[in-house]
Structure formats: C-alpha cells, structure tokens
Amino acid sequence: MKAARFFIQGKVQGVWFRASTCEQAQQLGLRGYARNLPDGRVEVLAAGEGEAIDALDAWLQRGPPQAEVGGVRREAADPDEAGSGFAIG
C-alpha cells in the first residue's frame, strides 16, 4: 500500500472540490481525506494502490467543473495516516 499527500491551489474552495474528490477516491478504492486549509488550498491524503493514487492525481489536476486548479503539489505520505474510508474534513 502506498500513500500521497496533495496540496491543491487555485479556486478550489466553495466549488464542491472536497465532495467531488471524496467521490473519485471512493470509486478508486482509496482511503484518506480531503480538507480545506486556512490559506485557501485543499489538502488531500490518499492511501491505496499506486495506480489508483496516480489516477486521483490526474483527476486533481483538473478537479470538478466549477474549480480552477492553479497547481498541485504531491508528497509522499504514511499510509497509516489515512484511517478507514475517505472523509471530508
């Protein structure tokens, strides 16, 4: 099992980004969370199969239709941080 943490910037709050990310992650069988950060970014932690994490990464690059993604930073993460299921924080 692998894990990655993503920081997404741009117009990503107030546009259903977290809920859409949760839906995508669940379809890919990933665990983790999506939460807003005080600086306007969204943080996503995803754990699961490497191919599924890569697929989520590709989706995060564009996000839901209402979002305007300005950039995505990906970092390695500890799968134990993901918990069970995928949550919106």
N, CA, C and O atoms as CSV, one atom per row, in Angstrom:
chain,resi,resn,atom,element,x,y,z
A,1,MET,N,N,0.845,-1.190,0.000
A,1,MET,CA,C,0.000,0.000,0.000
A,1,MET,C,C,0.884,1.245,0.000
A,1,MET,O,O,1.908,1.306,0.681
A,2,LYS,N,N,0.462,2.223,-0.778
A,2,LYS,CA,C,1.187,3.486,-0.877
A,2,LYS,C,C,0.288,4.619,-0.405
A,2,LYS,O,O,-0.917,4.440,-0.223
A,3,ALA,N,N,0.888,5.780,-0.212
A,3,ALA,CA,C,0.104,6.957,0.182
A,3,ALA,C,C,0.765,8.213,-0.363
A,3,ALA,O,O,1.982,8.269,-0.543
A,4,ALA,N,N,-0.057,9.209,-0.620
A,4,ALA,CA,C,0.432,10.505,-1.097
A,4,ALA,C,C,-0.427,11.610,-0.507
A,4,ALA,O,O,-1.626,11.444,-0.282
A,5,ARG,N,N,0.218,12.740,-0.263
A,5,ARG,CA,C,-0.481,13.934,0.213
A,5,ARG,C,C,-0.406,14.961,-0.916
A,5,ARG,O,O,0.650,15.182,-1.510
A,6,PHE,N,N,-1.549,15.580,-1.193
A,6,PHE,CA,C,-1.644,16.571,-2.261
A,6,PHE,C,C,-2.067,17.913,-1.680
A,6,PHE,O,O,-2.892,17.974,-0.768
A,7,PHE,N,N,-1.500,18.978,-2.210
A,7,PHE,CA,C,-1.917,20.333,-1.865
A,7,PHE,C,C,-2.348,20.997,-3.168
A,7,PHE,O,O,-1.544,21.181,-4.082
A,8,ILE,N,N,-3.629,21.353,-3.238
A,8,ILE,CA,C,-4.200,21.895,-4.465
A,8,ILE,C,C,-4.494,23.370,-4.257
A,8,ILE,O,O,-5.148,23.744,-3.284
A,9,GLN,N,N,-4.015,24.210,-5.166
A,9,GLN,CA,C,-4.256,25.648,-5.059
A,9,GLN,C,C,-5.061,26.131,-6.248
A,9,GLN,O,O,-5.172,25.439,-7.260
A,10,GLY,N,N,-5.612,27.307,-6.120
A,10,GLY,CA,C,-6.458,27.904,-7.148
A,10,GLY,C,C,-7.838,28.163,-6.564
A,10,GLY,O,O,-7.983,28.351,-5.356
A,11,LYS,N,N,-8.843,28.173,-7.418
A,11,LYS,CA,C,-10.227,28.332,-6.952
A,11,LYS,C,C,-10.740,26.931,-6.622
A,11,LYS,O,O,-11.382,26.275,-7.443
A,12,VAL,N,N,-10.439,26.489,-5.391
A,12,VAL,CA,C,-10.738,25.110,-5.000
A,12,VAL,C,C,-11.572,25.012,-3.726
A,12,VAL,O,O,-11.849,23.908,-3.257
A,13,GLN,N,N,-11.971,26.134,-3.168
A,13,GLN,CA,C,-12.868,26.116,-2.010
A,13,GLN,C,C,-14.194,26.736,-2.424
A,13,GLN,O,O,-14.232,27.718,-3.166
A,14,GLY,N,N,-15.286,26.144,-1.931
A,14,GLY,CA,C,-16.611,26.640,-2.268
A,14,GLY,C,C,-17.094,26.202,-3.644
A,14,GLY,O,O,-18.042,26.774,-4.182
A,15,VAL,N,N,-16.440,25.180,-4.220
A,15,VAL,CA,C,-16.810,24.703,-5.560
A,15,VAL,C,C,-16.995,23.180,-5.579
A,15,VAL,O,O,-16.831,22.547,-6.622
A,16,TRP,N,N,-17.333,22.604,-4.442
A,16,TRP,CA,C,-17.563,21.155,-4.306
A,16,TRP,C,C,-16.311,20.335,-4.564
A,16,TRP,O,O,-16.407,19.171,-4.950
A,17,PHE,N,N,-15.138,20.922,-4.356
A,17,PHE,CA,C,-13.892,20.203,-4.629
A,17,PHE,C,C,-13.724,19.018,-3.692
A,17,PHE,O,O,-13.408,17.917,-4.142
A,18,ARG,N,N,-13.930,19.224,-2.402
A,18,ARG,CA,C,-13.737,18.128,-1.440
A,18,ARG,C,C,-14.727,16.997,-1.667
A,18,ARG,O,O,-14.347,15.826,-1.654
A,19,ALA,N,N,-15.992,17.337,-1.875
A,19,ALA,CA,C,-17.013,16.301,-2.087
A,19,ALA,C,C,-16.730,15.517,-3.368
A,19,ALA,O,O,-16.869,14.295,-3.393
A,20,SER,N,N,-16.339,16.211,-4.418
A,20,SER,CA,C,-16.026,15.543,-5.683
A,20,SER,C,C,-14.784,14.669,-5.545
A,20,SER,O,O,-14.721,13.577,-6.111
A,21,THR,N,N,-13.797,15.151,-4.792
A,21,THR,CA,C,-12.588,14.369,-4.547
A,21,THR,C,C,-12.933,13.104,-3.777
A,21,THR,O,O,-12.426,12.027,-4.088
A,22,CYS,N,N,-13.788,13.232,-2.780
A,22,CYS,CA,C,-14.219,12.079,-1.988
A,22,CYS,C,C,-14.879,11.036,-2.889
A,22,CYS,O,O,-14.590,9.844,-2.778
A,23,GLU,N,N,-15.747,11.477,-3.764
A,23,GLU,CA,C,-16.428,10.565,-4.689
A,23,GLU,C,C,-15.424,9.848,-5.589
A,23,GLU,O,O,-15.508,8.634,-5.773
A,24,GLN,N,N,-14.476,10.596,-6.146
A,24,GLN,CA,C,-13.450,9.999,-7.009
A,24,GLN,C,C,-12.616,8.987,-6.233
A,24,GLN,O,O,-12.365,7.883,-6.717
A,25,ALA,N,N,-12.188,9.359,-5.037
A,25,ALA,CA,C,-11.346,8.485,-4.220
A,25,ALA,C,C,-12.076,7.194,-3.864
A,25,ALA,O,O,-11.487,6.114,-3.912
A,26,GLN,N,N,-13.345,7.298,-3.510
A,26,GLN,CA,C,-14.121,6.104,-3.173
A,26,GLN,C,C,-14.254,5.192,-4.385
A,26,GLN,O,O,-14.152,3.972,-4.250
A,27,GLN,N,N,-14.478,5.757,-5.557
A,27,GLN,CA,C,-14.576,4.947,-6.778
A,27,GLN,C,C,-13.265,4.223,-7.069
A,27,GLN,O,O,-13.266,3.139,-7.651
A,28,LEU,N,N,-12.146,4.827,-6.662
A,28,LEU,CA,C,-10.826,4.240,-6.885
A,28,LEU,C,C,-10.396,3.314,-5.748
A,28,LEU,O,O,-9.321,2.718,-5.811
A,29,GLY,N,N,-11.223,3.188,-4.712
A,29,GLY,CA,C,-10.905,2.319,-3.584
A,29,GLY,C,C,-9.839,2.870,-2.654
A,29,GLY,O,O,-9.116,2.106,-2.015
A,30,LEU,N,N,-9.736,4.190,-2.574
A,30,LEU,CA,C,-8.723,4.832,-1.734
A,30,LEU,C,C,-9.273,5.195,-0.361
A,30,LEU,O,O,-10.474,5.406,-0.191
A,31,ARG,N,N,-8.374,5.265,0.611
A,31,ARG,CA,C,-8.694,5.759,1.949
A,31,ARG,C,C,-8.021,7.109,2.120
A,31,ARG,O,O,-7.066,7.426,1.411
A,32,GLY,N,N,-8.521,7.913,3.067
A,32,GLY,CA,C,-7.882,9.189,3.354
A,32,GLY,C,C,-8.879,10.283,3.631
A,32,GLY,O,O,-9.941,10.042,4.204
A,33,TYR,N,N,-8.531,11.501,3.216
A,33,TYR,CA,C,-9.406,12.646,3.475
A,33,TYR,C,C,-9.113,13.786,2.517
A,33,TYR,O,O,-8.079,13.815,1.849
A,34,ALA,N,N,-10.049,14.724,2.467
A,34,ALA,CA,C,-9.880,15.996,1.756
A,34,ALA,C,C,-10.349,17.080,2.706
A,34,ALA,O,O,-11.454,16.995,3.243
A,35,ARG,N,N,-9.526,18.100,2.923
A,35,ARG,CA,C,-9.918,19.176,3.835
A,35,ARG,C,C,-9.413,20.521,3.334
A,35,ARG,O,O,-8.384,20.622,2.667
A,36,ASN,N,N,-10.184,21.557,3.684
A,36,ASN,CA,C,-9.787,22.927,3.364
A,36,ASN,C,C,-8.678,23.373,4.305
A,36,ASN,O,O,-8.653,22.986,5.474
A,37,LEU,N,N,-7.774,24.177,3.799
A,37,LEU,CA,C,-6.733,24.791,4.610
A,37,LEU,C,C,-7.025,26.281,4.734
A,37,LEU,O,O,-7.656,26.864,3.852
A,38,PRO,N,N,-6.571,26.903,5.819
A,38,PRO,CA,C,-6.853,28.327,6.036
A,38,PRO,C,C,-6.334,29.246,4.928
A,38,PRO,O,O,-6.871,30.336,4.731
A,39,ASP,N,N,-5.301,28.818,4.207
A,39,ASP,CA,C,-4.719,29.673,3.160
A,39,ASP,C,C,-5.432,29.550,1.808
A,39,ASP,O,O,-4.968,30.108,0.814
A,40,GLY,N,N,-6.557,28.821,1.765
A,40,GLY,CA,C,-7.335,28.710,0.539
A,40,GLY,C,C,-7.063,27.460,-0.278
A,40,GLY,O,O,-7.759,27.194,-1.257
A,41,ARG,N,N,-6.054,26.688,0.116
A,41,ARG,CA,C,-5.769,25.444,-0.590
A,41,ARG,C,C,-6.636,24.312,-0.037
A,41,ARG,O,O,-7.288,24.454,0.997
A,42,VAL,N,N,-6.627,23.192,-0.747
A,42,VAL,CA,C,-7.239,21.959,-0.265
A,42,VAL,C,C,-6.116,20.943,-0.097
A,42,VAL,O,O,-5.247,20.814,-0.960
A,43,GLU,N,N,-6.143,20.223,1.023
A,43,GLU,CA,C,-5.192,19.139,1.274
A,43,GLU,C,C,-5.925,17.819,1.094
A,43,GLU,O,O,-7.033,17.638,1.599
A,44,VAL,N,N,-5.301,16.905,0.375
A,44,VAL,CA,C,-5.868,15.571,0.163
A,44,VAL,C,C,-4.815,14.544,0.555
A,44,VAL,O,O,-3.669,14.620,0.113
A,45,LEU,N,N,-5.208,13.586,1.382
A,45,LEU,CA,C,-4.360,12.445,1.714
A,45,LEU,C,C,-5.037,11.219,1.134
A,45,LEU,O,O,-6.218,10.984,1.388
A,46,ALA,N,N,-4.305,10.436,0.359
A,46,ALA,CA,C,-4.874,9.243,-0.265
A,46,ALA,C,C,-3.939,8.061,-0.061
A,46,ALA,O,O,-2.729,8.172,-0.258
A,47,ALA,N,N,-4.512,6.923,0.335
A,47,ALA,CA,C,-3.741,5.699,0.529
A,47,ALA,C,C,-4.432,4.560,-0.204
A,47,ALA,O,O,-5.658,4.450,-0.200
A,48,GLY,N,N,-3.625,3.716,-0.832
A,48,GLY,CA,C,-4.159,2.571,-1.564
A,48,GLY,C,C,-3.157,2.107,-2.602
A,48,GLY,O,O,-1.949,2.286,-2.442
A,49,GLU,N,N,-3.667,1.511,-3.661
A,49,GLU,CA,C,-2.802,1.035,-4.737
A,49,GLU,C,C,-2.183,2.221,-5.484
A,49,GLU,O,O,-2.826,3.253,-5.675
A,50,GLY,N,N,-0.940,2.056,-5.898
A,50,GLY,CA,C,-0.229,3.125,-6.593
A,50,GLY,C,C,-0.943,3.639,-7.832
A,50,GLY,O,O,-0.976,4.846,-8.074
A,51,GLU,N,N,-1.516,2.731,-8.622
A,51,GLU,CA,C,-2.219,3.149,-9.840
A,51,GLU,C,C,-3.448,3.984,-9.512
A,51,GLU,O,O,-3.774,4.926,-10.234
A,52,ALA,N,N,-4.131,3.640,-8.420
A,52,ALA,CA,C,-5.318,4.402,-8.013
A,52,ALA,C,C,-4.918,5.800,-7.546
A,52,ALA,O,O,-5.611,6.775,-7.835
A,53,ILE,N,N,-3.802,5.896,-6.824
A,53,ILE,CA,C,-3.323,7.204,-6.375
A,53,ILE,C,C,-2.931,8.056,-7.581
A,53,ILE,O,O,-3.215,9.253,-7.620
A,54,ASP,N,N,-2.279,7.437,-8.561
A,54,ASP,CA,C,-1.913,8.165,-9.780
A,54,ASP,C,C,-3.155,8.651,-10.525
A,54,ASP,O,O,-3.164,9.754,-11.071
A,55,ALA,N,N,-4.206,7.825,-10.547
A,55,ALA,CA,C,-5.452,8.218,-11.215
A,55,ALA,C,C,-6.095,9.396,-10.490
A,55,ALA,O,O,-6.617,10.310,-11.129
A,56,LEU,N,N,-6.059,9.379,-9.153
A,56,LEU,CA,C,-6.597,10.507,-8.393
A,56,LEU,C,C,-5.762,11.756,-8.659
A,56,LEU,O,O,-6.310,12.848,-8.809
A,57,ASP,N,N,-4.455,11.604,-8.717
A,57,ASP,CA,C,-3.559,12.722,-9.021
A,57,ASP,C,C,-3.963,13.368,-10.350
A,57,ASP,O,O,-4.064,14.591,-10.443
A,58,ALA,N,N,-4.192,12.552,-11.365
A,58,ALA,CA,C,-4.594,13.082,-12.674
A,58,ALA,C,C,-5.915,13.831,-12.568
A,58,ALA,O,O,-6.085,14.880,-13.190
A,59,TRP,N,N,-6.853,13.301,-11.785
A,59,TRP,CA,C,-8.148,13.972,-11.623
A,59,TRP,C,C,-7.983,15.294,-10.871
A,59,TRP,O,O,-8.623,16.288,-11.215
A,60,LEU,N,N,-7.124,15.310,-9.843
A,60,LEU,CA,C,-6.914,16.530,-9.056
A,60,LEU,C,C,-6.341,17.666,-9.905
A,60,LEU,O,O,-6.549,18.838,-9.588
A,61,GLN,N,N,-5.635,17.336,-10.962
A,61,GLN,CA,C,-5.048,18.362,-11.828
A,61,GLN,C,C,-6.118,19.248,-12.467
A,61,GLN,O,O,-5.854,20.396,-12.821
A,62,ARG,N,N,-7.337,18.698,-12.611
A,62,ARG,CA,C,-8.425,19.492,-13.213
A,62,ARG,C,C,-9.568,19.720,-12.236
A,62,ARG,O,O,-10.205,20.773,-12.273
A,63,GLY,N,N,-9.844,18.750,-11.357
A,63,GLY,CA,C,-10.903,18.894,-10.359
A,63,GLY,C,C,-12.291,18.900,-10.974
A,63,GLY,O,O,-12.456,18.576,-12.151
A,64,PRO,N,N,-13.297,19.270,-10.175
A,64,PRO,CA,C,-14.671,19.328,-10.682
A,64,PRO,C,C,-14.844,20.521,-11.623
A,64,PRO,O,O,-13.995,21.412,-11.653
A,65,PRO,N,N,-15.936,20.546,-12.389
A,65,PRO,CA,C,-16.126,21.603,-13.394
A,65,PRO,C,C,-16.055,23.035,-12.852
A,65,PRO,O,O,-15.582,23.929,-13.554
A,66,GLN,N,N,-16.516,23.268,-11.624
A,66,GLN,CA,C,-16.547,24.629,-11.080
A,66,GLN,C,C,-15.177,25.112,-10.602
A,66,GLN,O,O,-14.974,26.312,-10.418
A,67,ALA,N,N,-14.246,24.197,-10.403
A,67,ALA,CA,C,-12.928,24.544,-9.861
A,67,ALA,C,C,-12.019,25.125,-10.940
A,67,ALA,O,O,-12.200,24.880,-12.132
A,68,GLU,N,N,-11.037,25.898,-10.487
A,68,GLU,CA,C,-9.969,26.399,-11.350
A,68,GLU,C,C,-8.656,26.055,-10.659
A,68,GLU,O,O,-8.135,26.839,-9.865
A,69,VAL,N,N,-8.133,24.883,-10.969
A,69,VAL,CA,C,-6.920,24.397,-10.315
A,69,VAL,C,C,-5.722,25.179,-10.829
A,69,VAL,O,O,-5.471,25.246,-12.033
A,70,GLY,N,N,-4.985,25.771,-9.891
A,70,GLY,CA,C,-3.807,26.545,-10.248
A,70,GLY,C,C,-2.520,25.765,-10.113
A,70,GLY,O,O,-1.488,26.167,-10.651
A,71,GLY,N,N,-2.568,24.651,-9.400
A,71,GLY,CA,C,-1.383,23.830,-9.220
A,71,GLY,C,C,-1.632,22.754,-8.185
A,71,GLY,O,O,-2.467,22.906,-7.294
A,72,VAL,N,N,-0.890,21.660,-8.318
A,72,VAL,CA,C,-0.994,20.542,-7.383
A,72,VAL,C,C,0.414,20.141,-6.979
A,72,VAL,O,O,1.261,19.884,-7.834
A,73,ARG,N,N,0.665,20.086,-5.677
A,73,ARG,CA,C,1.945,19.594,-5.162
A,73,ARG,C,C,1.704,18.231,-4.534
A,73,ARG,O,O,0.778,18.070,-3.739
A,74,ARG,N,N,2.519,17.257,-4.878
A,74,ARG,CA,C,2.382,15.889,-4.362
A,74,ARG,C,C,3.587,15.552,-3.506
A,74,ARG,O,O,4.726,15.842,-3.873
A,75,GLU,N,N,3.322,14.931,-2.352
A,75,GLU,CA,C,4.377,14.499,-1.441
A,75,GLU,C,C,4.098,13.071,-1.011
A,75,GLU,O,O,2.949,12.629,-1.018
A,76,ALA,N,N,5.137,12.353,-0.641
A,76,ALA,CA,C,4.960,11.020,-0.070
A,76,ALA,C,C,4.289,11.162,1.293
A,76,ALA,O,O,4.459,12.174,1.973
A,77,ALA,N,N,3.534,10.152,1.686
A,77,ALA,CA,C,2.844,10.183,2.976
A,77,ALA,C,C,2.854,8.787,3.585
A,77,ALA,O,O,3.180,7.807,2.915
A,78,ASP,N,N,2.498,8.711,4.847
A,78,ASP,CA,C,2.421,7.454,5.582
A,78,ASP,C,C,1.008,6.889,5.440
A,78,ASP,O,O,0.049,7.563,5.814
A,79,PRO,N,N,0.852,5.671,4.911
A,79,PRO,CA,C,-0.485,5.091,4.757
A,79,PRO,C,C,-1.262,4.992,6.068
A,79,PRO,O,O,-2.493,5.004,6.059
A,80,ASP,N,N,-0.558,4.896,7.188
A,80,ASP,CA,C,-1.233,4.781,8.486
A,80,ASP,C,C,-2.012,6.041,8.852
A,80,ASP,O,O,-2.897,5.987,9.706
A,81,GLU,N,N,-1.701,7.170,8.224
A,81,GLU,CA,C,-2.416,8.419,8.495
A,81,GLU,C,C,-3.807,8.442,7.868
A,81,GLU,O,O,-4.637,9.275,8.233
A,82,ALA,N,N,-4.066,7.534,6.929
A,82,ALA,CA,C,-5.287,7.602,6.131
A,82,ALA,C,C,-6.555,7.170,6.861
A,82,ALA,O,O,-7.650,7.574,6.468
A,83,GLY,N,N,-6.439,6.368,7.904
A,83,GLY,CA,C,-7.639,5.899,8.590
A,83,GLY,C,C,-8.411,4.919,7.729
A,83,GLY,O,O,-7.846,4.293,6.833
A,84,SER,N,N,-9.711,4.785,8.001
A,84,SER,CA,C,-10.543,3.876,7.212
A,84,SER,C,C,-11.555,4.694,6.424
A,84,SER,O,O,-12.118,5.656,6.946
A,85,GLY,N,N,-11.784,4.325,5.193
A,85,GLY,CA,C,-12.706,5.074,4.354
A,85,GLY,C,C,-12.084,6.369,3.875
A,85,GLY,O,O,-10.886,6.600,4.045
A,86,PHE,N,N,-12.908,7.210,3.274
A,86,PHE,CA,C,-12.443,8.512,2.797
A,86,PHE,C,C,-13.364,9.577,3.371
A,86,PHE,O,O,-14.579,9.522,3.181
A,87,ALA,N,N,-12.790,10.538,4.069
A,87,ALA,CA,C,-13.577,11.535,4.802
A,87,ALA,C,C,-13.385,12.935,4.232
A,87,ALA,O,O,-12.364,13.245,3.618
A,88,ILE,N,N,-14.391,13.764,4.451
A,88,ILE,CA,C,-14.306,15.186,4.131
A,88,ILE,C,C,-14.112,15.915,5.445
A,88,ILE,O,O,-14.939,15.809,6.351
A,89,GLY,N,N,-13.021,16.653,5.547
A,89,GLY,CA,C,-12.717,17.348,6.790
A,89,GLY,C,C,-12.929,18.834,6.682
A,89,GLY,O,O,-12.714,19.561,7.652
